[in-house]
Amino acid sequence: MATAKILSIGSQVNHSEENLLILFGTKITEGLSHYAVVQEFIEGQAKIRPQMELIFGDQVYHVEKVGRAVQHNMHELEHVNISFNPYDDEHIIESMIYVTPYQFPKLTEGMLITYKD
């Protein structure tokens, strides 16, 4: 299990009609910061796999599918993309985590994100 704290929420994060969330570590560039949530790990290191839970505050999501590039991106940049949409096995985005329910979470600065095995 790993826990991260939301340090900032970009001005464009909640305006996504695509139902996607970009999480990034503190090495984020200025250009991306408007479109992403900046997280800082305070405990453990996240290992993303299907059937685990992602918990935003008290909002629980279940990981359905994990793209092949997710673990590398998480380890190197503390970066992942999360889709709150159904996935299609023929069109998997390799940098994406696909979760249910298909509802964008309510996010606040200081909120904890738990990556639960």
N, CA, C and O atoms as a GROMACS GRO file, in nm:
protein
  468
    1MET      N    1   0.085  -0.118   0.000
    1MET     CA    2   0.000   0.000   0.000
    1MET      C    3   0.089   0.124   0.000
    1MET      O    4   0.197   0.126   0.060
    2ALA      N    5   0.041   0.226  -0.069
    2ALA     CA    6   0.112   0.353  -0.074
    2ALA      C    7   0.010   0.466  -0.057
    2ALA      O    8  -0.108   0.452  -0.091
    3THR      N    9   0.059   0.578  -0.005
    3THR     CA   10  -0.028   0.694   0.015
    3THR      C   11   0.041   0.818  -0.038
    3THR      O   12   0.160   0.840  -0.014
    4ALA      N   13  -0.035   0.898  -0.111
    4ALA     CA   14   0.014   1.026  -0.162
    4ALA      C   15  -0.081   1.137  -0.118
    4ALA      O   16  -0.199   1.113  -0.091
    5LYS      N   17  -0.027   1.257  -0.110
    5LYS     CA   18  -0.107   1.374  -0.073
    5LYS      C   19  -0.120   1.464  -0.195
    5LYS      O   20  -0.022   1.485  -0.267
    6ILE      N   21  -0.239   1.516  -0.220
    6ILE     CA   22  -0.260   1.610  -0.330
    6ILE      C   23  -0.205   1.747  -0.288
    6ILE      O   24  -0.254   1.808  -0.193
    7LEU      N   25  -0.102   1.793  -0.361
    7LEU     CA   26  -0.042   1.923  -0.331
    7LEU      C   27  -0.112   2.036  -0.405
    7LEU      O   28  -0.129   2.145  -0.350
    8SER      N   29  -0.152   2.009  -0.530
    8SER     CA   30  -0.221   2.112  -0.608
    8SER      C   31  -0.308   2.048  -0.714
    8SER      O   32  -0.284   1.936  -0.758
    9ILE      N   33  -0.410   2.123  -0.754
    9ILE     CA   34  -0.503   2.078  -0.859
    9ILE      C   35  -0.502   2.184  -0.967
    9ILE      O   36  -0.538   2.299  -0.942
   10GLY      N   37  -0.461   2.146  -1.087
   10GLY     CA   38  -0.455   2.241  -1.199
   10GLY      C   39  -0.590   2.300  -1.232
   10GLY      O   40  -0.694   2.237  -1.211
   11SER      N   41  -0.588   2.421  -1.283
   11SER     CA   42  -0.712   2.494  -1.312
   11SER      C   43  -0.802   2.424  -1.413
   11SER      O   44  -0.923   2.447  -1.414
   12GLN      N   45  -0.746   2.338  -1.499
   12GLN     CA   46  -0.824   2.271  -1.602
   12GLN      C   47  -0.864   2.128  -1.564
   12GLN      O   48  -0.931   2.060  -1.643
   13VAL      N   49  -0.826   2.080  -1.447
   13VAL     CA   50  -0.849   1.940  -1.410
   13VAL      C   51  -0.996   1.902  -1.411
   13VAL      O   52  -1.032   1.802  -1.473
   14ASN      N   53  -1.080   1.977  -1.346
   14ASN     CA   54  -1.222   1.939  -1.336
   14ASN      C   55  -1.304   1.979  -1.458
   14ASN      O   56  -1.426   1.964  -1.458
   15HIS      N   57  -1.238   2.029  -1.560
   15HIS     CA   58  -1.310   2.072  -1.680
   15HIS      C   59  -1.299   1.970  -1.793
   15HIS      O   60  -1.338   1.997  -1.906
   16SER      N   61  -1.247   1.853  -1.761
   16SER     CA   62  -1.227   1.750  -1.863
   16SER      C   63  -1.359   1.681  -1.896
   16SER      O   64  -1.421   1.620  -1.809
   17GLU      N   65  -1.401   1.690  -2.020
   17GLU     CA   66  -1.520   1.617  -2.065
   17GLU      C   67  -1.485   1.473  -2.100
   17GLU      O   68  -1.574   1.391  -2.123
   18GLU      N   69  -1.355   1.444  -2.104
   18GLU     CA   70  -1.310   1.310  -2.141
   18GLU      C   71  -1.308   1.215  -2.022
   18GLU      O   72  -1.281   1.096  -2.040
   19ASN      N   73  -1.336   1.264  -1.902
   19ASN     CA   74  -1.340   1.180  -1.782
   19ASN      C   75  -1.203   1.117  -1.755
   19ASN      O   76  -1.195   1.000  -1.719
   20LEU      N   77  -1.096   1.196  -1.771
   20LEU     CA   78  -0.960   1.150  -1.749
   20LEU      C   79  -0.894   1.236  -1.642
   20LEU      O   80  -0.923   1.355  -1.629
   21LEU      N   81  -0.804   1.174  -1.566
   21LEU     CA   82  -0.730   1.245  -1.462
   21LEU      C   83  -0.582   1.219  -1.483
   21LEU      O   84  -0.540   1.104  -1.502
   22ILE      N   85  -0.503   1.325  -1.480
   22ILE     CA   86  -0.358   1.314  -1.488
   22ILE      C   87  -0.301   1.340  -1.350
   22ILE      O   88  -0.324   1.446  -1.292
   23LEU      N   89  -0.227   1.243  -1.296
   23LEU     CA   90  -0.156   1.260  -1.170
   23LEU      C   91  -0.008   1.270  -1.201
   23LEU      O   92   0.044   1.195  -1.283
   24PHE      N   93   0.059   1.362  -1.135
   24PHE     CA   94   0.201   1.382  -1.158
   24PHE      C   95   0.270   1.409  -1.026
   24PHE      O   96   0.209   1.463  -0.933
   25GLY      N   97   0.396   1.372  -1.017
   25GLY     CA   98   0.478   1.404  -0.900
   25GLY      C   99   0.525   1.547  -0.905
   25GLY      O  100   0.483   1.624  -0.991
   26THR      N  101   0.612   1.582  -0.814
   26THR     CA  102   0.657   1.720  -0.801
   26THR      C  103   0.752   1.765  -0.911
   26THR      O  104   0.789   1.882  -0.917
   27LYS      N  105   0.793   1.673  -0.999
   27LYS     CA  106   0.880   1.710  -1.113
   27LYS      C  107   0.800   1.759  -1.233
   27LYS      O  108   0.855   1.768  -1.343
   28ILE      N  109   0.675   1.791  -1.215
   28ILE     CA  110   0.587   1.833  -1.323
   28ILE      C  111   0.636   1.965  -1.385
   28ILE      O  112   0.692   2.050  -1.316
   29THR      N  113   0.615   1.979  -1.515
   29THR     CA  114   0.651   2.103  -1.582
   29THR      C  115   0.538   2.206  -1.565
   29THR      O  116   0.423   2.170  -1.539
   30GLU      N  117   0.573   2.331  -1.580
   30GLU     CA  118   0.474   2.439  -1.566
   30GLU      C  119   0.358   2.421  -1.664
   30GLU      O  120   0.242   2.441  -1.627
   31GLY      N  121   0.388   2.382  -1.787
   31GLY     CA  122   0.284   2.365  -1.889
   31GLY      C  123   0.182   2.259  -1.855
   31GLY      O  124   0.064   2.274  -1.884
   32LEU      N  125   0.227   2.150  -1.793
   32LEU     CA  126   0.136   2.042  -1.756
   32LEU      C  127   0.058   2.071  -1.628
   32LEU      O  128  -0.048   2.013  -1.605
   33SER      N  129   0.110   2.160  -1.546
   33SER     CA  130   0.051   2.181  -1.414
   33SER      C  131  -0.095   2.230  -1.419
   33SER      O  132  -0.168   2.211  -1.322
   34HIS      N  133  -0.137   2.291  -1.527
   34HIS     CA  134  -0.276   2.337  -1.541
   34HIS      C  135  -0.372   2.222  -1.564
   34HIS      O  136  -0.492   2.235  -1.538
   35TYR      N  137  -0.321   2.108  -1.612
   35TYR     CA  138  -0.405   1.995  -1.652
   35TYR      C  139  -0.392   1.875  -1.559
   35TYR      O  140  -0.453   1.771  -1.584
   36ALA      N  141  -0.313   1.888  -1.453
   36ALA     CA  142  -0.282   1.773  -1.370
   36ALA      C  143  -0.302   1.801  -1.221
   36ALA      O  144  -0.309   1.916  -1.177
   37VAL      N  145  -0.310   1.692  -1.147
   37VAL     CA  146  -0.308   1.695  -1.002
   37VAL      C  147  -0.165   1.657  -0.961
   37VAL      O  148  -0.113   1.555  -1.005
   38VAL      N  149  -0.103   1.740  -0.878
   38VAL     CA  150   0.032   1.711  -0.830
   38VAL      C  151   0.019   1.635  -0.698
   38VAL      O  152  -0.045   1.679  -0.603
   39GLN      N  153   0.085   1.517  -0.698
   39GLN     CA  154   0.083   1.433  -0.578
   39GLN      C  155   0.224   1.417  -0.524
   39GLN      O  156   0.322   1.422  -0.598
   40GLU      N  157   0.232   1.399  -0.393
   40GLU     CA  158   0.360   1.370  -0.329
   40GLU      C  159   0.340   1.249  -0.239
   40GLU      O  160   0.253   1.249  -0.152
   41PHE      N  161   0.421   1.146  -0.260
   41PHE     CA  162   0.407   1.025  -0.180
   41PHE      C  163   0.460   1.049  -0.040
   41PHE      O  164   0.570   1.101  -0.022
   42ILE      N  165   0.379   1.010   0.057
   42ILE     CA  166   0.417   1.026   0.197
   42ILE      C  167   0.440   0.890   0.264
   42ILE      O  168   0.492   0.883   0.375
   43GLU      N  169   0.401   0.784   0.195
   43GLU     CA  170   0.422   0.649   0.248
   43GLU      C  171   0.424   0.548   0.134
   43GLU      O  172   0.334   0.548   0.049
   44GLY      N  173   0.524   0.464   0.131
   44GLY     CA  174   0.531   0.354   0.035
   44GLY      C  175   0.554   0.400  -0.108
   44GLY      O  176   0.569   0.519  -0.137
   45GLN      N  177   0.557   0.301  -0.198
   45GLN     CA  178   0.569   0.326  -0.341
   45GLN      C  179   0.459   0.247  -0.410
   45GLN      O  180   0.443   0.128  -0.386
   46ALA      N  181   0.384   0.314  -0.496
   46ALA     CA  182   0.267   0.252  -0.560
   46ALA      C  183   0.309   0.149  -0.664
   46ALA      O  184   0.392   0.176  -0.751
   47LYS      N  185   0.251   0.033  -0.655
   47LYS     CA  186   0.263  -0.071  -0.757
   47LYS      C  187   0.122  -0.095  -0.808
   47LYS      O  188   0.038  -0.150  -0.737
   48ILE      N  189   0.097  -0.052  -0.930
   48ILE     CA  190  -0.038  -0.055  -0.986
   48ILE      C  191  -0.065  -0.190  -1.051
   48ILE      O  192   0.016  -0.239  -1.131
   49ARG      N  193  -0.178  -0.250  -1.018
   49ARG     CA  194  -0.217  -0.377  -1.077
   49ARG      C  195  -0.369  -0.387  -1.079
   49ARG      O  196  -0.437  -0.320  -1.001
   50PRO      N  197  -0.424  -0.470  -1.170
   50PRO     CA  198  -0.569  -0.490  -1.172
   50PRO      C  199  -0.620  -0.544  -1.038
   50PRO      O  200  -0.548  -0.614  -0.967
   51GLN      N  201  -0.742  -0.513  -1.006
   51GLN     CA  202  -0.814  -0.552  -0.885
   51GLN      C  203  -0.773  -0.475  -0.760
   51GLN      O  204  -0.834  -0.495  -0.655
   52MET      N  205  -0.673  -0.388  -0.768
   52MET     CA  206  -0.640  -0.308  -0.651
   52MET      C  207  -0.740  -0.192  -0.642
   52MET      O  208  -0.820  -0.171  -0.733
   53GLU      N  209  -0.733  -0.118  -0.533
   53GLU     CA  210  -0.819  -0.002  -0.515
   53GLU      C  211  -0.737   0.126  -0.519
   53GLU      O  212  -0.625   0.132  -0.469
   54LEU      N  213  -0.795   0.229  -0.580
   54LEU     CA  214  -0.744   0.366  -0.571
   54LEU      C  215  -0.849   0.442  -0.491
   54LEU      O  216  -0.967   0.442  -0.526
   55ILE      N  217  -0.805   0.506  -0.384
   55ILE     CA  218  -0.900   0.572  -0.296
   55ILE      C  219  -0.863   0.720  -0.288
   55ILE      O  220  -0.754   0.756  -0.242
   56PHE      N  221  -0.955   0.805  -0.331
   56PHE     CA  222  -0.937   0.950  -0.326
   56PHE      C  223  -1.019   0.999  -0.207
   56PHE      O  224  -1.141   1.010  -0.216
   57GLY      N  225  -0.952   1.030  -0.094
   57GLY     CA  226  -1.026   1.064   0.028
   57GLY      C  227  -1.103   0.941   0.073
   57GLY      O  228  -1.043   0.844   0.121
   58ASP      N  229  -1.236   0.944   0.059
   58ASP     CA  230  -1.318   0.827   0.092
   58ASP      C  231  -1.389   0.771  -0.032
   58ASP      O  232  -1.480   0.689  -0.020
   59GLN      N  233  -1.347   0.814  -0.151
   59GLN     CA  234  -1.407   0.768  -0.276
   59GLN      C  235  -1.325   0.651  -0.331
   59GLN      O  236  -1.208   0.668  -0.366
   60VAL      N  237  -1.386   0.533  -0.338
   60VAL     CA  238  -1.315   0.411  -0.372
   60VAL      C  239  -1.336   0.377  -0.520
   60VAL      O  240  -1.449   0.375  -0.569
   61TYR      N  241  -1.226   0.349  -0.589
   61TYR     CA  242  -1.227   0.307  -0.729
   61TYR      C  243  -1.154   0.173  -0.740
   61TYR      O  244  -1.059   0.147  -0.667
   62HIS      N  245  -1.200   0.089  -0.832
   62HIS     CA  246  -1.140  -0.042  -0.853
   62HIS      C  247  -1.068  -0.043  -0.988
   62HIS      O  248  -1.126  -0.006  -1.090
   63VAL      N  249  -0.943  -0.085  -0.988
   63VAL     CA  250  -0.863  -0.088  -1.110
   63VAL      C  251  -0.906  -0.209  -1.194
   63VAL      O  252  -0.901  -0.323  -1.148
   64GLU      N  253  -0.947  -0.180  -1.318
   64GLU     CA  254  -0.989  -0.286  -1.411
   64GLU      C  255  -0.875  -0.330  -1.503
   64GLU      O  256  -0.855  -0.450  -1.526
   65LYS      N  257  -0.802  -0.232  -1.554
   65LYS     CA  258  -0.699  -0.261  -1.654
   65LYS      C  259  -0.583  -0.165  -1.634
   65LYS      O  260  -0.604  -0.049  -1.598
   66VAL      N  261  -0.461  -0.213  -1.657
   66VAL     CA  262  -0.341  -0.130  -1.640
   66VAL      C  263  -0.257  -0.141  -1.767
   66VAL      O  264  -0.220  -0.251  -1.808
   67GLY      N  265  -0.226  -0.028  -1.829
   67GLY     CA  266  -0.140  -0.025  -1.946
   67GLY      C  267   0.003  -0.062  -1.910
   67GLY      O  268   0.044  -0.048  -1.795
   68ARG      N  269   0.077  -0.109  -2.007
   68ARG     CA  270   0.214  -0.157  -1.983
   68ARG      C  271   0.312  -0.050  -1.936
   68ARG      O  272   0.409  -0.082  -1.868
   69ALA      N  273   0.290   0.077  -1.971
   69ALA     CA  274   0.383   0.183  -1.934
   69ALA      C  275   0.355   0.244  -1.796
   69ALA      O  276   0.433   0.325  -1.747
   70VAL      N  277   0.246   0.204  -1.734
   70VAL     CA  278   0.204   0.267  -1.609
   70VAL      C  279   0.309   0.253  -1.499
   70VAL      O  280   0.345   0.352  -1.436
   71GLN      N  281   0.358   0.133  -1.476
   71GLN     CA  282   0.451   0.113  -1.364
   71GLN      C  283   0.581   0.191  -1.384
   71GLN      O  284   0.634   0.248  -1.289
   72HIS      N  285   0.632   0.193  -1.507
   72HIS     CA  286   0.754   0.269  -1.536
   72HIS      C  287   0.731   0.419  -1.509
   72HIS      O  288   0.812   0.483  -1.443
   73ASN      N  289   0.620   0.473  -1.559
   73ASN     CA  290   0.589   0.615  -1.540
   73ASN      C  291   0.572   0.649  -1.393
   73ASN      O  292   0.615   0.755  -1.346
   74MET      N  293   0.508   0.559  -1.319
   74MET     CA  294   0.487   0.583  -1.176
   74MET      C  295   0.621   0.583  -1.103
   74MET      O  296   0.646   0.668  -1.018
   75HIS      N  297   0.707   0.490  -1.136
   75HIS     CA  298   0.837   0.480  -1.068
   75HIS      C  299   0.927   0.600  -1.101
   75HIS      O  300   0.992   0.654  -1.013
   76GLU      N  301   0.930   0.640  -1.228
   76GLU     CA  302   1.020   0.747  -1.272
   76GLU      C  303   0.970   0.888  -1.239
   76GLU      O  304   1.048   0.974  -1.199
   77LEU      N  305   0.839   0.912  -1.257
   77LEU     CA  306   0.786   1.048  -1.248
   77LEU      C  307   0.670   1.064  -1.150
   77LEU      O  308   0.616   1.174  -1.134
   78GLU      N  309   0.632   0.953  -1.083
   78GLU     CA  310   0.512   0.952  -0.999
   78GLU      C  311   0.393   1.001  -1.081
   78GLU      O  312   0.310   1.078  -1.034
   79HIS      N  313   0.388   0.953  -1.205
   79HIS     CA  314   0.289   0.998  -1.303
   79HIS      C  315   0.204   0.882  -1.353
   79HIS      O  316   0.255   0.776  -1.388
   80VAL      N  317   0.073   0.904  -1.354
   80VAL     CA  318  -0.020   0.810  -1.417
   80VAL      C  319  -0.137   0.889  -1.475
   80VAL      O  320  -0.168   1.000  -1.432
   81ASN      N  321  -0.200   0.828  -1.573
   81ASN     CA  322  -0.324   0.878  -1.629
   81ASN      C  323  -0.433   0.781  -1.587
   81ASN      O  324  -0.415   0.660  -1.593
   82ILE      N  325  -0.547   0.834  -1.544
   82ILE     CA  326  -0.657   0.749  -1.499
   82ILE      C  327  -0.780   0.779  -1.582
   82ILE      O  328  -0.819   0.895  -1.597
   83SER      N  329  -0.839   0.673  -1.638
   83SER     CA  330  -0.961   0.686  -1.716
   83SER      C  331  -1.079   0.634  -1.636
   83SER      O  332  -1.076   0.523  -1.582
   84PHE      N  333  -1.182   0.715  -1.628
   84PHE     CA  334  -1.306   0.678  -1.562
   84PHE      C  335  -1.410   0.642  -1.668
   84PHE      O  336  -1.526   0.682  -1.660
   85ASN      N  337  -1.365   0.567  -1.768
   85ASN     CA  338  -1.446   0.525  -1.882
   85ASN      C  339  -1.424   0.376  -1.906
   85ASN      O  340  -1.321   0.322  -1.868
   86PRO      N  341  -1.522   0.309  -1.970
   86PRO     CA  342  -1.498   0.168  -2.006
   86PRO      C  343  -1.380   0.158  -2.103
   86PRO      O  344  -1.357   0.247  -2.184
   87TYR      N  345  -1.306   0.048  -2.093
   87TYR     CA  346  -1.193   0.029  -2.183
   87TYR      C  347  -1.228  -0.072  -2.292
   87TYR      O  348  -1.320  -0.153  -2.278
   88ASP      N  349  -1.152  -0.063  -2.400
   88ASP     CA  350  -1.166  -0.153  -2.514
   88ASP      C  351  -1.032  -0.223  -2.531
   88ASP      O  352  -0.931  -0.157  -2.554
   89ASP      N  353  -1.030  -0.356  -2.518
   89ASP     CA  354  -0.905  -0.431  -2.526
   89ASP      C  355  -0.824  -0.402  -2.652
   89ASP      O  356  -0.702  -0.415  -2.651
   90GLU      N  357  -0.890  -0.362  -2.759
   90GLU     CA  358  -0.820  -0.335  -2.884
   90GLU      C  359  -0.762  -0.194  -2.890
   90GLU      O  360  -0.683  -0.164  -2.980
   91HIS      N  361  -0.798  -0.109  -2.796
   91HIS     CA  362  -0.752   0.030  -2.798
   91HIS      C  363  -0.702   0.075  -2.661
   91HIS      O  364  -0.734   0.185  -2.616
   92ILE      N  365  -0.625  -0.008  -2.596
   92ILE     CA  366  -0.569   0.026  -2.465
   92ILE      C  367  -0.459   0.132  -2.483
   92ILE      O  368  -0.372   0.118  -2.568
   93ILE      N  369  -0.465   0.236  -2.402
   93ILE     CA  370  -0.359   0.335  -2.399
   93ILE      C  371  -0.260   0.286  -2.293
   93ILE      O  372  -0.298   0.268  -2.177
   94GLU      N  373  -0.137   0.265  -2.331
   94GLU     CA  374  -0.039   0.198  -2.245
   94GLU      C  375   0.000   0.277  -2.121
   94GLU      O  376   0.057   0.221  -2.028
   95SER      N  377  -0.028   0.406  -2.119
   95SER     CA  378   0.004   0.488  -2.002
   95SER      C  379  -0.118   0.511  -1.912
   95SER      O  380  -0.115   0.598  -1.825
   96MET      N  381  -0.225   0.433  -1.932
   96MET     CA  382  -0.352   0.457  -1.866
   96MET      C  383  -0.388   0.348  -1.767
   96MET      O  384  -0.360   0.230  -1.790
   97ILE      N  385  -0.450   0.390  -1.656
   97ILE     CA  386  -0.515   0.300  -1.562
   97ILE      C  387  -0.665   0.318  -1.586
   97ILE      O  388  -0.715   0.431  -1.589
   98TYR      N  389  -0.737   0.209  -1.602
   98TYR     CA  390  -0.882   0.213  -1.623
   98TYR      C  391  -0.951   0.167  -1.495
   98TYR      O  392  -0.922   0.059  -1.444
   99VAL      N  393  -1.042   0.251  -1.443
   99VAL     CA  394  -1.106   0.222  -1.315
   99VAL      C  395  -1.257   0.230  -1.324
   99VAL      O  396  -1.313   0.287  -1.417
  100THR      N  397  -1.322   0.170  -1.225
  100THR     CA  398  -1.466   0.186  -1.203
  100THR      C  399  -1.485   0.237  -1.061
  100THR      O  400  -1.400   0.209  -0.977
  101PRO      N  401  -1.590   0.309  -1.029
  101PRO     CA  402  -1.698   0.347  -1.118
  101PRO      C  403  -1.655   0.454  -1.219
  101PRO      O  404  -1.551   0.517  -1.204
  102TYR      N  405  -1.736   0.471  -1.320
  102TYR     CA  406  -1.706   0.565  -1.429
  102TYR      C  407  -1.754   0.705  -1.392
  102TYR      O  408  -1.836   0.765  -1.461
  103GLN      N  409  -1.701   0.754  -1.281
  103GLN     CA  410  -1.740   0.886  -1.231
  103GLN      C  411  -1.615   0.957  -1.181
  103GLN      O  412  -1.540   0.903  -1.100
  104PHE      N  413  -1.593   1.076  -1.229
  104PHE     CA  414  -1.477   1.156  -1.190
  104PHE      C  415  -1.485   1.188  -1.040
  104PHE      O  416  -1.591   1.228  -0.993
  105PRO      N  417  -1.376   1.172  -0.966
  105PRO     CA  418  -1.381   1.197  -0.821
  105PRO      C  419  -1.386   1.346  -0.788
  105PRO      O  420  -1.344   1.431  -0.868
  106LYS      N  421  -1.437   1.376  -0.671
  106LYS     CA  422  -1.430   1.511  -0.618
  106LYS      C  423  -1.295   1.522  -0.547
  106LYS      O  424  -1.265   1.443  -0.457
  107LEU      N  425  -1.215   1.619  -0.588
  107LEU     CA  426  -1.077   1.632  -0.540
  107LEU      C  427  -1.058   1.764  -0.466
  107LEU      O  428  -1.118   1.865  -0.501
  108THR      N  429  -0.974   1.760  -0.362
  108THR     CA  430  -0.939   1.881  -0.289
  108THR      C  431  -0.790   1.876  -0.256
  108THR      O  432  -0.732   1.769  -0.239
  109GLU      N  433  -0.728   1.994  -0.247
  109GLU     CA  434  -0.588   2.000  -0.206
  109GLU      C  435  -0.576   1.948  -0.064
  109GLU      O  436  -0.659   1.978   0.022
  110GLY      N  437  -0.472   1.870  -0.040
  110GLY     CA  438  -0.452   1.809   0.092
  110GLY      C  439  -0.515   1.672   0.106
  110GLY      O  440  -0.484   1.599   0.200
  111MET      N  441  -0.603   1.635   0.012
  111MET     CA  442  -0.666   1.503   0.014
  111MET      C  443  -0.562   1.394  -0.004
  111MET      O  444  -0.462   1.414  -0.074
  112LEU      N  445  -0.584   1.280   0.060
  112LEU     CA  446  -0.494   1.166   0.045
  112LEU      C  447  -0.544   1.074  -0.066
  112LEU      O  448  -0.664   1.052  -0.082
  113ILE      N  449  -0.449   1.020  -0.142
  113ILE     CA  450  -0.477   0.918  -0.242
  113ILE      C  451  -0.410   0.791  -0.191
  113ILE      O  452  -0.290   0.788  -0.167
  114THR      N  453  -0.489   0.686  -0.174
  114THR     CA  454  -0.436   0.559  -0.126
  114THR      C  455  -0.436   0.460  -0.240
  114THR      O  456  -0.537   0.439  -0.307
  115TYR      N  457  -0.321   0.399  -0.262
  115TYR     CA  458  -0.303   0.293  -0.362
  115TYR      C  459  -0.303   0.163  -0.282
  115TYR      O  460  -0.200   0.126  -0.226
  116LYS      N  461  -0.417   0.095  -0.276
  116LYS     CA  462  -0.435  -0.018  -0.186
  116LYS      C  463  -0.432  -0.151  -0.260
  116LYS      O  464  -0.511  -0.174  -0.352
  117ASP      N  465  -0.339  -0.240  -0.219
  117ASP     CA  466  -0.327  -0.373  -0.279
  117ASP      C  467  -0.449  -0.458  -0.247
  117ASP      O  468  -0.457  -0.574  -0.290
   0.00000   0.00000   0.00000
